[in-house]
């Protein structure tokens, strides 16, 4: 490790709103985006982004001709562009010469353009039509968000997509960190996006039996499942030397990254696999286990995930766990699948900056299998580091460590 990796730009969109400030204010105040929507047909709840993303604040400033050159945009790409433009503007890198060649893009997505795919299937199978929109394939590709962002910003460096289900954007941030440490890029736009709130996707998740009928209650008694959300979060990561040279404002540091694979079960988490990723992240960041931390839990509110994550936290931290605080912001913005690790890291960095831990929502009381130092009310807390957990189907575990600016 020859150069620290700093966070110089933040951007996001979720059911809590457009922009980092809107999302952080809502999370800090304990507001939720979870509610009934027509697409759920009275069978569940979701955390949907209101309005048309192509008319969002940052995208609406882009010249129409530039957007037309991108072709058809699924909501997946539109969310990514909105978050990416906010992050680049926040970093002061808009039209900066380093974007052209020494900047990379790594975007994590759990799935491709669900809305475009389902529209095509409806034409074929419900209406018995023989053709679909000519841009169905390029606009629904899982690689489309990263490609669209590179086209809009004129980025010619390395651009690719990572897909590891609910750990996708956390993997993207960690691998981007290693690209900068290795000197392969000065700047990386990294994060994730998901637009899975379509009828077909929602029905698939519902059939899996993991969706809540009322709301998301992480680590609570009587919890009944996860709640799907959508949106995107993009961070500008930058080598310390590059950031200093251009006088960049710094939000914090991406200091560590740990991964593991359970290699046990497709949907049931493994305690030791989770613990291994947490330990690896601490070792990478050179952070002691008793260093006061804000732990942004994966916290899905499901029967299997919450006890496994709780057991892993006790296994790793032992008696030092009481020095930490645990938050679970999926109770506010829902489970954004491929985007969730990135937005949780964004909100975690804001919490470090403001010394404020956002409350866990919808809590009904303690579960003896989930005995954690939870933040249940807005709380002033001055942790030294952020530990951000992301655990995915397939047993794919990723943990990020952040430090305050």
N, C-alpha and C positions, 0 to 999 in steps of 0.2 A: 504494500500500500504506500504509494508515493505522494498522493494528493488527496486531501479530504474532499468529500462530495457534498456540496452545499445545495440547498433548495432556494432558488431565487425567484420562482414564479409559481403561483397557484391558480387553478381554475376548476370549477365544478358546476354541475347541474344535477338536481335530484328532485324528488317530490317535495322537498323542503323549499325549493326555489331555484332561481338562476343566480349563479355567482357565489363566491366563497363567503362574502359577508352575510348574505341572506341565509345560507346554510348554517354557518356558525352561530348566528344570532338565534335561529330557530332551535338548534340543538342545545345551546347554552340555556335557553329559556324553557326547555322542556316541551316544545311543540312537536306535534307528530304529523306526518304526511299520510298516515295509514287511514283508509276509509273505503267504503263501497264504491264501485264503479260499474257502469252498465256492462262493460266487457266481462265482468265476473258473474253476471246473470244471477245475482243474489246468492251465489254459492261460495263467496269468500270475499276477502279484502285485498287491497294492493296499495302501493305507494307510487302513484303515477305522476309523471311530470305534466303539469297543466300547460295547455296552449301548444301551438305548433313550433317545434324547435327551430325550424328554418327562419322564424321571425324573432328569435331570441336576441337579447341586447347586443352581443358582439357580432353575431352573424348578420343582423340587420344593417350593420354598417359596411358590410362588404358589397362592392359593386355587383349589381345583378349579373353582369356579363362574366365576372370571375366565377360566380357560383354556377352559371349555366355551363361553363367549360368543364365542371366537375361531373356533369351528367346527373342522373337520377340519384337522390340521396334517401336511403333508408333512415329511420330515426336513429339507428345505431351510429351512422356517420355524422348526422346532424348534431347529436349530443357531443360527439368527440370534437367536432370543429368548434362548437361553442366553448367547451371547456379549454381546448387548446389555445384558441384565440385569447381568452381571458388570461391564461397562464403566461403567454408570450408578452402580452401587453403589460402584465404585472411585473414581469422580469425586465421590462424596458428593452426587449430584444426585437421588437417589430422592425423589419427591414435592416437588421443588424448584419454586417457582412459575414459573421461567423455562422449564420444560419445556412448559408449556401453549401459549405463543404465540411465543416468541422462539427456539424450538428447531426444527431441521429434521432430516430423516432422508434419507440418500442411501446406498443399498445396491447393490453391484455383484454381479450373478449372470450366469454364463455360460449357464445354462439354467434351466428351471422345475422343477416338482416331478416328477422322473423316476419316482419310485416310484408316485405316484398315477396318473400317465398310463399306466404299464405295467400296473398293476392293472386299469385300465379296459379297456385293449386286450385283456388276457387274457380278461376276461369276454366281450367282444364277439367276438373272433376265435378263441379257443381253446375256449371253452365254448358259443359260439353263443347267448349270452344277449342279450336285447334292451335291457337297461337297465344303467346304471352308477350308482355312488354319486352322489346328488344334489349333493354338494359337490365333484365332480371338477374342474369348471372353476375355481371360486374358490380351491381349495386347491392347484391345480397352476400357477396363474398365476405368471409370473416376478416380478410385482409383489407377490405375497402376503407375502414376508418383511418388506418395508418396511411394508406395511399392518398386518400382525399386530403388529409392534413398536410402531407408533403407537397402535394400539388398546389394547395392554397398558399402555403408559406414559402414555396420555392426551395425546399430542403432537398439536397442531392446526396446526402450522406446515407448511411445504413438505415433502412426502414423495414421493419417487420412486425409481425403479430405473434403474440404468445397466447396459447389457449390451454389452461389447466383448471377449467371450471371456476369454482369460487375463489381460487388462489391466483387467477390469471393476472390481475393488475399488480398484486404484491410481487409475483414472480417478475413482472415487467420492470418494476422499480428496482428490485434487487439486481437483475441482470444489467440494467442500465447503469447502476452504480459500479458494477465491475467493468463495464466498458470504459467508464471515465477513469477508474483506477488504473486500468491497463494502458491508458493513453490512446485509445481508439477513437475517442471523441472528446471535445471540450465541453459540449452541451448535449444533453439528451432530453427530449420531450417524452416523458414516460407516464403511464397511467393505464386507465381502462375504461371500457364502456359496455353497456348492456341495454338492450331494448326488447325484453322478453315478454312484455305485457301485451300479448296478442291472444286471441281466443284459443288458437291451437297450442301455443306454448303454455298458457295458463292451465289448460285442460290436462296437458301432459304432467305438469307438476302436481296438479290436484290428484291425478290418478296414482301418483307415487305415494300419496298418503302423508305428506309432510307439511301441507299448508294449514295454517291456522284459520279457523272460521271467524274469529273475532279480532285478534290483534297479536302482536309479537310481544312475548313476556320472557325475556332472557333470564335464566337462573331462578325463576319464580315457581312456586308451587302452582299447580293447575295450569301450567303452560300447555298449549296444544299445537304448537308448530311455528313454522316460519311464515313470513309475509314477503311476497315478491315486490321488489322495487325496480326502478330503472334510472338511467342517467349516465353520467360520465364524470371522471376526475382526471386531470392532467397536471403534472408537476414539471417544472423546468429544473433539471438537475445540472449542476455546473461544477467543473473542477475549481478548487479554491483559488488556484493561481489565475485562472481565466476570470473569475468573478472579481477578484481584487484588482486585476489590471483594468477592468472597465468600470470599477466603482459601483458594483451591483449591491442592491439591498438584499439582505439575507433573512430568510424566514426560519432557517434551522439547518440541521445537518442530517443526511441519511448516513448513519454511522455503522450500521450492521445489518446483516442479512443471513438468516439461517433457513435451511430447507431439509426436508426428509420425506420419505415415502413409507407409509405404513406397510405396504405389500401384504395386506391382510384381507380387506373386504372392500367392496365397491362403494358402500354407503355408510357402514358403521365405522366410526372413528376409533383409533387405537391410542390409548393413553401414552404409551412409551414413544410412539411415533411423534405425537404432539410435543412431548417433553424434549425429545431429541432436537426438534427444530428450534425450540425456545433456547435451549442450551447453546446450540450452534450460533444463534444470533448474538447472544451475550458474549461468547468467545470472540466472534468476529469484531464486535464493537469494543472489546476490552472493557466491558461493564460488569462490575461485580453484582452478584445476585441480590445483595442487600442494599444496593443503591436505590433510593426512593424513586419509584417509577409509576407513571400512569399506564396501566395496562388496558389497551383497547382490545377487548375480547372479541373473538369470533361471534360468540353469543347469539346463536340463531333462534333460541327459544324452542328447540326440538327436544324430544325425550332423550335421544342418544347423545347429541353433541354437547349439551351443557354439562352433564355430569362428567363426561370424559375430559372436557377442557378444564373443569374445576379440579379433577383429580391430578391432571398434569401440572397445573399451577402449584398445587400443594407439593407434588413430587419434586418440582424444580426449586421452589423458593423456601419450602419448609416453614420454620418459625418466622422467617423474614417476610412472609407474605403480608403480615399485618402492617408493614411499613409502606405498602403500595396501595393504590386505589384502582378498582376495576370498573370500567364503563363499557356499555354495549349500545352503540348508536344505531344498530339495526332496529331497535325499538322505536326510532324516530323516522329514519329514511327507508326502512325495509331492507331486504337482502337484495343487493344490486348485482349479485352473481359476479360476473367478470370485472365489474367496476368497484366492488365493495371494498377491497383492500386499499385501493387508492383513495377513495373518499374518506375512509376511516383514518388513513394516515394524514390527510389534509386536516381533518377536524382535530386529530391528536396534536398536530403542530400548533394549531390555533390555541388549543388548551394549554400547551406549554408556554406559549407567548403571553397569554392572559392569566396564567396561574389559576385557571378555573376548570373544574371537572364537570362535564355535562351530565345531567342525571339520566339514569336508566328509567325508562317509562313502563307503565302498565304492571308494576310489581304488585302481587297479591299477598306476598308473605314468603318466609324462608322455606327452602327445600333442603332437607338435611344432606342431600347429595351434592348441593351447590353452595357450600359454606365459603363465601368469599367476602372480602372487604369492598362491597358494592357501593357505588355512589347513587343514592336514591333521591337526593335533593341537590340542587345546585350548591356546589361546595368549593370553597377556596382551598387550593392545594398547590404546593410548589414542588413538583417532582423534578428530578434532575434529568430523567430520560423518559422517552415514550417506547413502550413495547406494543407493537401492533400485530395481532394474530390473524391469520387467514388459513382455514383448513377446508379442503375441497373433497368432493366425491372422488373416489379412486384412491383415497388416503394420501393426497398431495398436500403437504404442510409447508407453510411459508411464514416466517416471522421477521418483521422489520424493526430496527432500533433507530429512533430519532433523538437528536439532541436539540436543545433550544439554541437560538441564534447567539 
